[in-house]
Amino acid sequence: MDGRYRPVSIANWKLIPSVARTILAKRTPQPLSFAFDQRLTVVIPYRDREEHLRRLMPELEATLERQAIRHRVLVVEQEAGGLFNRGRLLNIGMHYAADETDYYCLHDVDAVPLNANYASPSQPLRLVHRIVTGSGEATTRERYYFSGAVSIRKEQAFAVNGFSNEYWGWGKEDDDFFFRLLLAGCLCYYDNEGVFLDLPNPSHQHVVRKSASTPPHVRINRKRRSLLLRGFIDPTTDGLSTLQYQVVERSQAREYERIRVRWR
C-alpha cells in the first residue's frame, strides 16, 4: 500500500495509563485493502439542509457511478423540534439498510466529494483530509479527526455497537465512535488525497466553544466523552443494541431514498 492511506493518529488523546495500554496493545498493523464488489449504503444524517442536499447529490452520484460502486443513498431526516442527534440518525440508517448492505459511508450533507475513494475498505476509513471552502481556501483536517465521510464495513459497525445515542446537538459523537473502534482493535485510516468541498453551515449550528454561556447539552456531551475515555462508560450498553425509532414517512427521489424518523 502506498502513502495515500495513513493510520489516524491517537497522539492527542489524553488517556489514563490503563486505557492507553489497552488501546496500544490492540493497535497492531493491519494493512488496508479494498473490495469492489460490495453493496454500499451512503447514510446522510439530515435536518433542514435542502440546499446542501441539492448541491451534494449530483457530485456524490457522479463519483459513485464513475467508480462503478453498487450503492444506495439513504437520507435519514429527524423530525422537527428538539435537539439534533447525529449519532441516532446514523444508527437508524445503518439499522434500516442493514439487510441490503455490505458496507456504509457515514456522510455529512455539507461534505461534497472532489477526490474520494468510495470502495469498501478492510478497515474504517476517513475519506476527508483536505477541505476546500467556497472561496477556494483550503485547510487540512487534523490527523485525529474521524468524521465528515467515513466508510466502514457493516460487521465492524455492528461489532462496536454503532454510535452512542446520547450526544445531543453537534460534537463529540464522532470522537465516541472513533474510540469505540479503537477499543475493538480496529486500525482506522484516513485518505491523504481525499478532498471535499465544505458547504457553509447556518450560524446556529456551529459548534459551541468553551464559554460561560455554553449550553447544558454541550457540557453533558463533553463530560460523557471524558468518562468514556477514562473507561467509565461501557459502549455495549448504548448504541445500535438499544436503538428505538419509528419511521413516520418514506419518499423516493431519483438519486436517494429519504426516511423521516422519530425517537421512541
C-alpha positions as semicolon CSV with decimal commas, in nm:
position;residue;x (nm);y (nm);z (nm)
1;M;0,000;0,000;0,000
2;D;0,134;0,344;-0,092
3;G;0,138;0,652;0,128
4;R;-0,209;0,763;0,026
5;Y;-0,370;0,588;0,324
6;R;-0,232;0,651;0,672
7;P;-0,340;0,549;1,023
8;V;-0,540;0,806;1,216
9;S;-0,329;0,945;1,499
10;I;-0,419;0,895;1,865
11;A;-0,134;1,113;1,991
12;N;-0,361;1,394;2,112
13;W;-0,592;1,172;2,318
14;K;-0,546;1,233;2,690
15;L;-0,592;0,877;2,812
16;I;-0,533;0,742;3,159
17;P;-0,247;0,486;3,159
18;S;-0,466;0,176;3,189
19;V;-0,686;0,279;2,895
20;A;-0,384;0,384;2,688
21;R;-0,223;0,044;2,744
22;T;-0,541;-0,130;2,631
23;I;-0,564;0,077;2,314
24;L;-0,196;0,046;2,226
25;A;-0,200;-0,330;2,283
26;K;-0,474;-0,362;2,021
27;R;-0,322;-0,113;1,777
28;T;-0,144;-0,370;1,562
29;P;-0,051;-0,332;1,193
30;Q;-0,349;-0,415;0,973
31;P;-0,288;-0,341;0,603
32;L;-0,566;-0,154;0,427
33;S;-0,716;-0,314;0,118
34;F;-1,030;-0,256;-0,086
35;A;-1,310;-0,469;-0,227
36;F;-1,503;-0,351;-0,531
37;D;-1,790;-0,600;-0,544
38;Q;-1,968;-0,488;-0,226
39;R;-2,301;-0,311;-0,175
40;L;-2,267;0,039;-0,031
41;T;-2,523;0,244;0,159
42;V;-2,435;0,610;0,198
43;V;-2,609;0,725;0,518
44;I;-2,669;1,100;0,543
45;P;-2,800;1,237;0,877
46;Y;-3,023;1,528;0,793
47;R;-3,242;1,813;0,910
48;D;-3,318;2,147;0,740
49;R;-3,038;2,128;0,481
50;E;-3,223;2,117;0,149
51;E;-2,975;2,343;-0,030
52;H;-2,684;2,131;0,093
53;L;-2,855;1,813;-0,023
54;R;-2,926;1,967;-0,363
55;R;-2,558;2,055;-0,407
56;L;-2,419;1,730;-0,268
57;M;-2,622;1,473;-0,461
58;P;-2,509;1,535;-0,822
59;E;-2,141;1,523;-0,726
60;L;-2,182;1,223;-0,498
61;E;-2,385;1,031;-0,755
62;A;-2,138;1,111;-1,034
63;T;-1,845;0,993;-0,820
64;L;-2,015;0,666;-0,724
65;E;-2,115;0,597;-1,084
66;R;-1,765;0,673;-1,211
67;Q;-1,619;0,427;-0,959
68;A;-1,882;0,165;-1,051
69;I;-1,992;0,128;-0,689
70;R;-2,315;-0,062;-0,629
71;H;-2,488;0,180;-0,399
72;R;-2,793;0,336;-0,246
73;V;-2,813;0,673;-0,075
74;L;-3,028;0,695;0,237
75;V;-3,114;1,035;0,384
76;V;-3,225;0,996;0,746
77;E;-3,424;1,300;0,849
78;Q;-3,500;1,392;1,208
79;E;-3,845;1,527;1,286
80;A;-3,869;1,896;1,358
81;G;-3,837;2,003;1,721
82;G;-3,583;1,906;1,981
83;L;-3,206;1,895;1,964
84;F;-3,035;1,732;1,667
85;N;-2,888;1,388;1,732
86;R;-2,645;1,286;1,459
87;G;-2,544;0,960;1,627
88;R;-2,901;0,832;1,645
89;L;-2,966;0,921;1,283
90;L;-2,657;0,732;1,170
91;N;-2,755;0,434;1,383
92;I;-3,103;0,436;1,232
93;G;-2,962;0,449;0,880
94;M;-2,728;0,157;0,946
95;H;-3,001;-0,049;1,108
96;Y;-3,264;0,035;0,844
97;A;-3,039;-0,057;0,549
98;A;-2,852;-0,350;0,707
99;D;-3,018;-0,631;0,510
100;E;-2,918;-0,477;0,176
101;T;-2,572;-0,351;0,269
102;D;-2,216;-0,480;0,294
103;Y;-2,060;-0,150;0,400
104;Y;-2,158;0,207;0,481
105;C;-2,029;0,554;0,416
106;L;-2,141;0,777;0,702
107;H;-2,159;1,105;0,516
108;D;-2,229;1,463;0,626
109;V;-2,457;1,657;0,395
110;D;-2,220;1,954;0,381
111;A;-1,921;1,750;0,252
112;V;-1,911;1,742;-0,130
113;P;-1,654;1,499;-0,278
114;L;-1,392;1,641;-0,512
115;N;-1,150;1,348;-0,482
116;A;-1,258;1,046;-0,278
117;N;-1,241;0,666;-0,292
118;Y;-1,577;0,510;-0,201
119;A;-1,469;0,145;-0,242
120;S;-1,517;-0,093;0,052
121;P;-1,215;-0,067;0,289
122;S;-1,088;-0,352;0,503
123;Q;-1,051;-0,110;0,796
124;P;-1,256;0,200;0,884
125;L;-1,151;0,483;0,653
126;R;-1,198;0,859;0,677
127;L;-1,237;0,987;0,324
128;V;-1,190;1,354;0,414
129;H;-0,843;1,503;0,452
130;R;-0,834;1,838;0,276
131;I;-1,130;2,075;0,294
132;V;-1,191;2,345;0,034
133;T;-1,434;2,631;0,104
134;G;-1,647;2,813;-0,150
135;S;-1,388;3,092;-0,159
136;G;-1,117;2,844;-0,258
137;E;-0,943;2,845;0,080
138;A;-0,806;2,501;0,170
139;T;-0,745;2,354;0,513
140;T;-0,623;2,014;0,628
141;R;-0,819;1,814;0,883
142;E;-0,633;1,714;1,196
143;R;-0,479;1,368;1,186
144;Y;-0,701;1,257;1,475
145;Y;-1,027;1,381;1,318
146;F;-1,263;1,093;1,227
147;S;-1,578;1,229;1,074
148;G;-1,721;1,403;0,766
149;A;-1,730;1,094;0,543
150;V;-1,627;0,760;0,694
151;S;-1,650;0,424;0,518
152;I;-1,685;0,115;0,735
153;R;-1,786;-0,244;0,682
154;K;-2,117;-0,346;0,827
155;E;-1,974;-0,611;1,057
156;Q;-1,730;-0,359;1,207
157;A;-2,004;-0,101;1,269
158;F;-2,224;-0,356;1,445
159;A;-1,931;-0,507;1,638
160;V;-1,873;-0,171;1,813
161;N;-2,248;-0,116;1,867
162;G;-2,256;0,181;1,629
163;F;-2,271;0,531;1,773
164;S;-2,385;0,640;2,114
165;N;-2,747;0,760;2,115
166;E;-2,679;1,014;2,388
167;Y;-2,493;1,304;2,222
168;W;-2,722;1,597;2,152
169;G;-2,659;1,897;1,931
170;W;-2,325;1,898;1,748
171;G;-1,995;1,750;1,858
172;K;-1,825;1,459;2,039
173;E;-2,034;1,173;1,895
174;D;-1,767;1,119;1,628
175;D;-1,493;1,105;1,896
176;D;-1,701;0,848;2,083
177;F;-1,738;0,635;1,768
178;F;-1,365;0,651;1,691
179;F;-1,284;0,544;2,046
180;R;-1,525;0,250;2,016
181;L;-1,337;0,139;1,705
182;L;-1,005;0,167;1,887
183;L;-1,136;-0,043;2,176
184;A;-1,245;-0,309;1,927
185;G;-0,895;-0,328;1,782
186;C;-0,963;-0,151;1,451
187;L;-0,676;0,041;1,296
188;C;-0,854;0,338;1,143
189;Y;-0,711;0,511;0,836
190;Y;-0,753;0,838;0,652
191;D;-0,716;0,913;0,281
192;N;-0,428;1,156;0,245
193;E;-0,558;1,255;-0,100
194;G;-0,923;1,293;-0,003
195;V;-1,053;1,639;-0,095
196;F;-1,402;1,771;-0,019
197;L;-1,584;2,099;-0,067
198;D;-1,713;2,226;0,268
199;L;-2,054;2,392;0,238
200;P;-2,117;2,672;0,490
201;N;-2,342;2,584;0,784
202;P;-2,608;2,803;0,943
203;S;-2,466;3,005;1,232
204;H;-2,694;2,842;1,489
205;Q;-2,541;2,502;1,404
206;H;-2,180;2,597;1,467
207;V;-2,007;2,401;1,743
208;V;-2,011;2,598;2,066
209;R;-1,669;2,666;2,214
210;K;-1,599;2,683;2,585
211;S;-1,757;2,989;2,743
212;A;-1,968;3,095;3,036
213;S;-2,278;3,062;2,818
214;T;-2,210;2,706;2,699
215;P;-2,547;2,525;2,668
216;P;-2,609;2,239;2,913
217;H;-2,621;1,971;2,643
218;V;-2,274;2,070;2,520
219;R;-2,132;2,037;2,871
220;I;-2,301;1,697;2,905
221;N;-2,153;1,583;2,572
222;R;-1,805;1,681;2,686
223;K;-1,849;1,507;3,020
224;R;-1,974;1,189;2,853
225;R;-1,677;1,182;2,617
226;S;-1,441;1,233;2,912
227;L;-1,597;0,946;3,106
228;L;-1,570;0,719;2,802
229;L;-1,201;0,798;2,753
230;R;-1,136;0,720;3,119
231;G;-1,302;0,381;3,091
232;F;-1,613;0,464;3,295
233;I;-1,870;0,404;3,017
234;D;-1,931;0,067;2,856
235;P;-2,017;0,114;2,484
236;T;-2,209;-0,213;2,477
237;T;-2,484;-0,055;2,688
238;D;-2,564;0,228;2,444
239;G;-2,586;0,220;2,066
240;L;-2,740;0,001;1,797
241;S;-2,838;-0,254;2,061
242;T;-3,055;-0,001;2,248
243;L;-3,184;0,193;1,944
244;Q;-3,559;0,255;1,928
245;Y;-3,717;0,455;1,649
246;Q;-4,018;0,488;1,423
247;V;-4,018;0,569;1,050
248;V;-4,301;0,817;1,004
249;E;-4,254;0,894;0,633
250;R;-4,072;0,749;0,332
251;S;-4,007;0,910;-0,003
252;Q;-3,801;0,820;-0,309
253;A;-3,616;1,068;-0,527
254;R;-3,416;0,976;-0,835
255;E;-3,084;0,977;-0,650
256;Y;-3,180;0,884;-0,295
257;E;-3,436;0,746;-0,052
258;R;-3,543;0,967;0,239
259;I;-3,694;0,848;0,564
260;R;-3,823;1,078;0,835
261;V;-3,792;0,934;1,183
262;R;-3,884;0,998;1,543
263;W;-3,740;0,855;1,860
264;R;-3,926;0,608;2,078
